[in-house]
């Protein structure tokens, strides 16, 4: 449901001709309001307090409208979702307490218009499960070196220190781990949904 909102600047009356123009009104109705369902879905997915969603929507609409008064954006969908993302990030910073869910979902705050399709997300998750299953099948010390080196980005010297071994041994474990992982991944069919 679309609610009427004040598009005026703070302190400016809503009917002020310097604030509202027929061209911006028409653009807003034609290009922005039809995106409301997608915007609300985006907000529901990315903000934990559902009671604030309508206020967020209105704040986003005001920001978009005020920006359009200066210059109408060429790509309204991307502009709307970038504005929404920026508002969410601003609110998270303002609260200074970012819940772990919000940190985990910051990647999801990318512009929704550029988000991958659901089938690509599922394929990526399957690939991650496949890699995790392959990691579970390589020798523990090789896996440990591989995780330190390729996931945490540690140097060979740091890997050796963490594992309590010589740097040359860390290099060998890392090399063996990469080879073992490639061998496991190349020998498996790419179906992951199966149980071992």
C-alpha positions in Angstrom: 0.0 0.0 0.0 1.4 3.4 -1.0 1.2 6.0 1.7 1.1 9.7 1.1 4.4 11.3 2.3 5.8 14.7 2.7 8.5 15.2 0.1 9.5 18.6 1.3 12.8 19.4 2.9 12.9 19.8 6.6 11.1 23.0 7.5 9.8 23.5 4.0 6.0 23.0 3.4 5.0 20.1 1.2 3.2 22.2 -1.3 6.2 24.6 -1.8 6.7 24.9 -5.6 10.5 25.0 -5.1 10.2 21.5 -3.6 7.8 19.7 -5.9 7.8 19.9 -9.7 5.3 18.1 -12.0 8.3 16.5 -13.9 9.7 14.9 -10.8 6.3 13.9 -9.5 5.6 12.1 -12.8 9.0 10.5 -12.9 8.6 9.3 -9.3 5.2 7.8 -10.0 6.4 6.1 -13.2 9.9 4.9 -12.2 10.0 4.6 -8.4 6.6 3.6 -7.0 6.3 0.5 -9.2 9.5 -0.8 -7.4 7.8 -0.7 -4.0 7.2 -4.5 -3.6 10.9 -5.2 -4.5 12.0 -2.5 -2.1 9.9 -3.8 0.8 11.2 -7.3 0.2 14.8 -6.0 0.3 14.1 -4.1 3.5 12.4 -7.1 5.1 15.4 -9.3 4.3 18.0 -6.8 5.6 16.5 -5.2 8.7 15.6 -7.1 11.8 13.0 -4.7 13.3 10.0 -5.2 11.0 8.1 -2.3 12.7 10.5 0.2 11.2 10.1 -0.9 7.6 7.4 1.6 6.6 9.4 4.4 8.1 12.5 3.2 6.1 10.5 3.1 2.9 9.3 6.7 3.5 12.8 7.9 4.3 14.1 6.2 1.2 11.4 7.8 -0.9 12.2 11.2 0.5 15.9 10.9 -0.2 15.2 9.7 -3.8 12.7 12.4 -4.4 15.0 15.2 -3.1 17.9 13.9 -5.2 15.6 13.9 -8.2 14.8 17.5 -7.6 18.4 18.2 -8.3 18.8 15.7 -11.2 16.6 12.8 -12.2 18.6 9.6 -12.0 19.1 7.7 -15.3 18.8 4.3 -13.6 16.0 4.6 -11.0 16.1 1.0 -9.8 19.8 1.0 -9.0 19.5 4.5 -7.5 16.6 3.4 -5.3 18.4 0.3 -4.0 21.7 2.1 -3.5 19.8 4.7 -1.4 18.1 1.9 0.6 21.5 0.2 1.2 23.1 3.5 2.3 20.2 4.3 4.7 20.5 0.8 6.2 24.2 1.1 6.7 23.8 4.6 8.2 21.2 3.3 10.7 23.5 0.4 11.6 26.4 2.8 12.2 24.1 5.2 14.2 23.0 2.4 16.5 26.7 1.5 17.1 25.6 -2.0 17.9 25.6 -4.2 14.9 24.1 -7.6 15.4 25.9 -10.6 14.1 23.1 -11.2 11.5 23.7 -7.7 10.1 27.4 -8.3 9.7 26.7 -11.6 8.0 24.3 -10.0 5.6 26.3 -6.9 4.7 27.1 -8.7 1.4 23.4 -8.9 0.8 23.1 -5.2 1.0 24.5 -4.8 -2.5 22.2 -3.2 -4.9 19.3 -5.6 -5.3 19.0 -4.9 -9.1 22.5 -6.4 -9.5 21.9 -9.3 -7.1 22.5 -12.8 -8.5 19.4 -14.9 -9.4 18.2 -17.5 -6.9 19.5 -20.3 -9.1 23.0 -18.8 -9.1 22.8 -18.5 -5.4 21.8 -22.2 -5.1 24.6 -23.3 -7.5 27.1 -21.3 -5.4 25.9 -22.8 -2.2 26.2 -26.3 -3.8 29.7 -25.5 -4.9 30.7 -24.4 -1.4 29.2 -27.6 0.1 31.2 -29.6 -2.5 34.5 -27.7 -1.5 33.7 -28.2 2.2 33.1 -32.0 1.6 36.4 -32.2 -0.3 38.3 -30.3 2.5 36.9 -32.9 5.0 38.5 -35.7 2.9 42.1 -34.4 2.8 44.6 -35.2 5.5 44.1 -33.1 8.7 47.5 -31.4 8.7 47.2 -30.6 4.9 43.7 -29.2 5.5 45.0 -27.1 8.4 47.8 -25.6 6.3 45.4 -25.0 3.4 42.9 -23.2 5.6 45.6 -21.0 7.2 47.2 -20.2 3.9 44.3 -19.9 1.5 41.3 -19.0 3.7 43.0 -16.9 6.4 45.7 -15.6 4.0 48.6 -16.3 6.3 52.2 -16.5 5.0 54.2 -19.7 5.2 56.1 -18.3 8.2 52.8 -17.6 10.0 51.4 -21.0 9.1 54.5 -22.7 10.5 54.2 -20.7 13.7 50.5 -21.6 14.1 51.1 -25.2 13.4 54.3 -25.4 15.5 56.4 -26.7 12.6 59.3 -25.6 10.4 58.5 -23.2 7.5 59.6 -25.8 4.9 57.2 -28.3 6.5 54.4 -25.8 6.3 55.2 -25.2 2.6 55.0 -29.0 2.0 51.7 -29.4 3.8 50.3 -26.4 1.9 51.4 -27.8 -1.4 50.1 -31.3 -0.6 46.9 -29.9 0.6 46.3 -28.0 -2.6 47.1 -31.1 -4.7 44.9 -33.3 -2.5 42.0 -30.8 -2.7 42.3 -30.6 -6.5 42.4 -34.4 -6.8 39.3 -34.9 -4.6 37.4 -32.2 -6.5 38.4 -33.5 -9.9 37.5 -37.1 -9.0 34.0 -36.3 -7.7 31.0 -35.7 -9.8 29.6 -32.2 -9.3 26.5 -33.3 -7.4 26.5 -32.2 -3.8 23.0 -32.8 -2.5 23.8 -36.5 -1.8 24.7 -38.0 1.5 28.0 -39.8 1.8 
